[in-house]
Each structure stands twice: as structure tokens, then as C-alpha cells.
Amino acid sequence: MHLGNPANGQISVQDILAFRAGEHIAQNHLAPTAENMQLLEQFKPKMVLHMRDPRQALLSWVYHLDWKSRTEPGSLKMRPGYFDHSISSKIDFQIENYLPRLVSWAERWVEIADQGKLQILITSQYELRRDEKVFFNAILSFYQIELDFTPPTLPRTLEETHFRKADPEEWKRTFTPEQAVRATSAIPHALNRRFGWSDEG
């Protein structure tokens, strides 16, 4: 379930009350706003903060927008002519406009997790890619759930599972050297070091 409006990441009181009643899993891109923090500190749900290299997240966003514009024409409001530009021009635009939001989001949520006011398990895309079973066992342990399972074999398609490549270093082959430097310089070194993201483009 969603805990609010997926578009703005704002929690709905009605949704979090339903979530608190149990038998729900929520996946959200919650904004770390003062209003959201007030609700989270009041209801204290256990949370998993899943981290992804912002440079790869940006590239995935570029491809997602292209896919969305093809499958649902007219559903996106972008600057005029955006979809007529090359992939490199789109990356330039998103480095200027989207990357700062990604970095700010990641930085703030890590800060919140480190404060210890909420029970937050931090995971990363690298951990998921390295060993799915170990990754999910860590989450089950965090929630004190004992369960022996075999990871399902899901179809790896955009249409069925929103799967594209799952390569955390695709950005290195796609960004120009100048774009790699610009994007990397926008990410605090502390985040790069903590999550094993390469500082080099």
C-alpha cells in the first residue's frame, strides 16, 4: 500500500492508521518533511531505507521518463522539446534539475536514520544485487519474522516487474566524462564512502 500521495511523498493520516492496524506492506518514496516526520515519530513504524547510487537513479529516471512518454503519451509534463533531445542532453538536464533532489533526499534520510529516533534498517542496491536471499533475510530478521523461503523467479520485464537492467554502474558507461565529474561532485563524499559508491566517474 501507499501511505499517502506517491506524487509528493506526503503521508496520509488515514493511510498510516490503516497501515498501523497490521497486515500491510508499504513501499513509498516518502519525503522527509516536518509533517511526515511528526507522523512517523508518533506512530513509529519500522522502516527499511533502501539506498541507490544517485547517479544510477538519475539514469534510470531518464529512461523511465522515455518509457512513460512512449507507453502513455501526454501523461508527463516536461519542458517543451525535452523528448526530442539526445540521451546526453536529457542527462545534462536531469543533473541540473533532478540530481540535487535525489542527493538531498538521500542525505536527509540517512541523517534521520542515524539519529535513532525511528527504527530504520538501511539497505542498498549493491546488497540486493550481490545476494537476494541474504538481503531479504536481513529484512525479515529486522522485523523479527522467521521464515524459510526461496526467492521467486520473476519475469524481468518493464511491463510485468518494472525491470530494466539492474546494473548499478551503467551510468559509468552512459555519462560523458564531464557529466560523470559533475554528477559525482554533487554527491557528498560521506555518502559515497558509506555506501561503496565509487567517487570516480
Secondary structure by P-SEA (a helix, b strand, c coil): ccccccccccccaaaaaaaacccbbbbccccccaaaaaaaaacccccccccccaaaaaaaaaaaaaaaaaacccccccccccccccaaaaaaaaaaccaaaaaaaaaaaaaaaaacccbbbbbcaaaaaacaaaaaaaaaaaacbbbbbcccccccccccccccccccccccccccaaaaaaaaaaccaaaaaaacccccc
